Amino acid sequence: METQKFNALMEEKTRELERIIGGFLPPEEGMQKTVLQAMNYSVLAGGKRLRPMLMLETYRMCGGDGDEIEPFLAAIEMIHTYSLVHDDLPAMDNDMYRRGRETTWKRYGEAMGILAGDGLLNYAYETALSAFERVDQSDAAAMGRVARALMILAGQAGVYGMVGGQCADVEAESCGTPLTQGELLFIHRNKTAALIKASMCVGAVLAGADAAQIRALEQCAEDVGIAFQIQDDILDVEGSSEELGKSVGSDALNNKQTYVTLNGIEQAKKDVTMMSERAAALLAQVSDDHDFLKTLILTLIHRRR
Amino acid sequence: METQKFNALMEEKTRELERIIGGFLPPEEGMQKTVLQAMNYSVLAGGKRLRPMLMLETYRMCGGDGDEIEPFLAAIEMIHTYSLVHDDLPAMDNDMYRRGRETTWKRYGEAMGILAGDGLLNYAYETALSAFERVDQSDAAAMGRVARALMILAGQAGVYGMVGGQCADVEAESCGTPLTQGELLFIHRNKTAALIKASMCVGAVLAGADAAQIRALEQCAEDVGIAFQIQDDILDVEGSSEELGKSVGSDALNNKQTYVTLNGIEQAKKDVTMMSERAAALLAQVSDDHDFLKTLILTLIHRRR
């Protein structure tokens, strides 16, 4: 897809997603007002809504045209957001700024930072569960698709997905022994790729995709998630500090083991190319109408910042 | 019900619940082993399993005899446990011991305490969602009951339930202005009664109770939860420190506003009696076969420690 057309579509689709996600945020009122404010502050911090974008586009590519996807679009963004809110806490990464604003705990205090994360994770499920109210209650197959989408979401977000990856990452940083390639890939697969996988698979399941399509999209999502992380490591070595917004080479300075330090930059680049080509081929396997999603994935992976 | 018989039943039923809950805990293996250990350490800290007990007994009282309740029994205990794990964190209550053992963060570090709580909350939903696999996939009504039970669980656990109560409690303690009766009841209703309500209503919904029965049990659960908290305040003034395991009068020493300081001890006792009688009457409204559950509730409320 041509860049100009893609960019215009992206802008339009992002606006649509902002409207949908905003519609699911709780009103800031009642005696629990502060935690509600902290939750909304976190979600409205200006992310790119990549996960909901991947979910919605996969849903549409697979022929979905209902609105039971909408609560899930908000839910995956809430889960992604809660993970950032807790990651930023003093006992974790101790970050005070994110995207040019104070982090949630810095703004609302540490106790409220913990509660806002808890509130968001729980609200993600409250929101996603409301999808049951958008399908025919007497249609067991439709109810089953929502149930299955919920199981995928919960599975990828938890200890066998994102939380598991965070645990391994925290331990790797605190123990200091060098990571093996397998350990590094475990972290990338769980900390980053798991929610990408949840996004694409939830979209596919809700649209009624068959087992082979879902398997293909699962592999595609894993390639995208891991390639995205490796590109991060490459940019840390190669990117200009202006493009990246952080000091180049900071991983090396911090003695951080990355895909690049383990495999060398040439191999890392080759692997990113291989994974992005495989991801595109898997998409083509699922649907002929995959032009936007393919461009989105390639743009994500091959970003220069 | 006679005390001796009740105690024997309680012991037997608690063993049954320990077996069920234990069966849903994750194996401690893989690269995320530490967070899994921390999660299991927290759940196995020796709670009384009151919430699963109320859930199972309500389910049975309402005629339930399937096993789709079992994942929910484990899930409510995981949610209760995660709330304690996060409550104990340095930024919250900064507790180092609970039930004679180190708290989770004290044992596994603060980052792992945060992640174990997150992992437990998420695993509660993973677990509860597996109830869908225990009902007939072509039976829309059975799928609908599981969906409704999930919505109740999530609703009572979140910002319009337990998390909302915790937020109000944290703020009340940090700002120092005296609580009104309405504010105190908001905290009790959400911080404590919400999960009691979830327990009883999930049991009722899964058993197929009708709308009037569910409404009665909801009110019953709220009475139980609030009376339980007021009894806590009464025991703080009256209990012997040996029975209570904490210094008597600690609320007064900490200048803490309680139901007793707001209403006087005589009125507090009258209200506990009124609520427990109302709760028992509501149970009788739902079923003739409520003997064990009634004794359980009255024992809970009128405990001396």
Contacts between the chains, C-beta under 8 A, distances in Angstrom:
chain1	res1	chain2	res2	distance
A	26	B	159	6.5
A	30	B	164	7.2
A	31	B	164	7.2
A	31	B	167	7.8
A	31	B	168	4.5
A	31	B	183	6.5
A	31	B	186	4.9
A	31	B	187	8.0
A	32	B	159	5.6
A	32	B	160	7.7
A	32	B	163	7.4
A	32	B	164	3.5
A	32	B	165	7.6
A	32	B	167	4.4
A	32	B	168	5.7
A	32	B	190	7.6
A	34	B	167	6.0
A	34	B	171	6.1
A	35	B	159	5.9
A	35	B	163	6.6
A	35	B	164	6.9
A	35	B	167	3.8
A	36	B	159	6.1
A	39	B	159	7.2
A	82	B	118	7.8
A	86	B	114	5.7
A	86	B	115	7.9
A	86	B	118	6.3
A	89	B	91	7.9
A	89	B	114	6.4
A	90	B	91	7.8
A	91	B	89	7.9
A	91	B	90	7.7
A	91	B	91	7.9
A	91	B	109	8.0
A	91	B	110	3.7
A	91	B	111	5.0
A	91	B	113	7.7
A	91	B	114	6.2
A	92	B	111	5.4
A	92	B	114	6.6
A	109	B	91	7.9
A	109	B	174	8.0
A	110	B	91	3.7
A	111	B	91	5.0
A	111	B	92	5.4
A	111	B	170	5.0
A	111	B	174	7.8
A	112	B	167	7.3
A	112	B	170	7.1
A	113	B	91	7.7
A	114	B	86	5.7
A	114	B	89	6.4
A	114	B	91	6.2
A	114	B	92	6.6
A	114	B	114	7.0
A	115	B	86	7.9
A	115	B	163	6.0
A	115	B	166	6.0
A	115	B	167	5.4
A	115	B	170	6.9
A	117	B	118	7.3
A	118	B	82	7.8
A	118	B	86	6.3
A	118	B	117	7.3
A	118	B	118	7.8
A	118	B	121	6.6
A	118	B	163	5.6
A	119	B	158	6.3
A	119	B	159	4.6
A	119	B	163	4.7
A	119	B	164	8.0
A	119	B	167	7.7
A	121	B	118	6.6
A	121	B	121	5.8
A	121	B	122	6.6
A	122	B	121	6.6
A	122	B	154	6.3
A	122	B	157	5.5
A	122	B	158	3.9
A	122	B	159	7.2
A	122	B	163	6.2
A	123	B	158	5.6
A	123	B	159	6.2
A	125	B	125	5.3
A	125	B	150	7.8
A	125	B	154	4.7
A	126	B	151	7.4
A	126	B	154	4.5
A	126	B	155	6.1
A	126	B	158	5.5
A	129	B	147	7.0
A	129	B	150	5.5
A	129	B	151	5.0
A	129	B	154	5.8
A	130	B	151	7.7
A	132	B	144	7.7
A	132	B	147	4.4
A	132	B	151	7.4
A	137	B	140	6.5
A	137	B	144	5.7
A	138	B	140	5.0
A	139	B	140	6.4
A	140	B	137	6.5
A	140	B	138	5.0
A	140	B	139	6.4
A	140	B	140	4.1
A	140	B	143	5.9
A	143	B	140	5.8
A	143	B	143	4.3
A	143	B	144	6.7
A	143	B	147	6.7
A	144	B	132	7.6
A	144	B	137	5.7
A	144	B	143	6.7
A	146	B	147	7.7
A	147	B	129	7.0
A	147	B	132	4.4
A	147	B	143	6.7
A	147	B	146	7.7
A	147	B	147	7.3
A	150	B	125	7.8
A	150	B	129	5.6
A	151	B	126	7.4
A	151	B	129	5.0
A	151	B	130	7.7
A	151	B	132	7.5
A	154	B	122	6.3
A	154	B	125	4.7
A	154	B	126	4.5
A	154	B	129	5.8
A	155	B	126	6.1
A	157	B	122	5.5
A	158	B	119	6.3
A	158	B	122	3.9
A	158	B	123	5.6
A	158	B	126	5.6
A	159	B	26	6.5
A	159	B	32	5.6
A	159	B	35	5.9
A	159	B	36	6.1
A	159	B	39	7.2
A	159	B	119	4.6
A	159	B	122	7.3
A	159	B	123	6.2
A	160	B	32	7.7
A	163	B	32	7.4
A	163	B	35	6.5
A	163	B	115	6.0
A	163	B	118	5.5
A	163	B	119	4.7
A	163	B	122	6.2
A	164	B	30	7.2
A	164	B	31	7.2
A	164	B	32	3.5
A	164	B	35	6.9
A	164	B	119	8.0
A	165	B	32	7.6
A	166	B	115	5.9
A	167	B	31	7.8
A	167	B	32	4.5
A	167	B	34	5.9
A	167	B	35	3.8
A	167	B	112	7.3
A	167	B	115	5.4
A	167	B	119	7.7
A	168	B	31	4.5
A	168	B	32	5.7
A	170	B	111	5.0
A	170	B	112	7.1
A	170	B	115	6.9
A	171	B	34	6.0
A	174	B	109	8.0
A	174	B	111	7.8
A	183	B	31	6.5
A	186	B	31	4.9
A	187	B	31	8.0
A	190	B	32	7.6
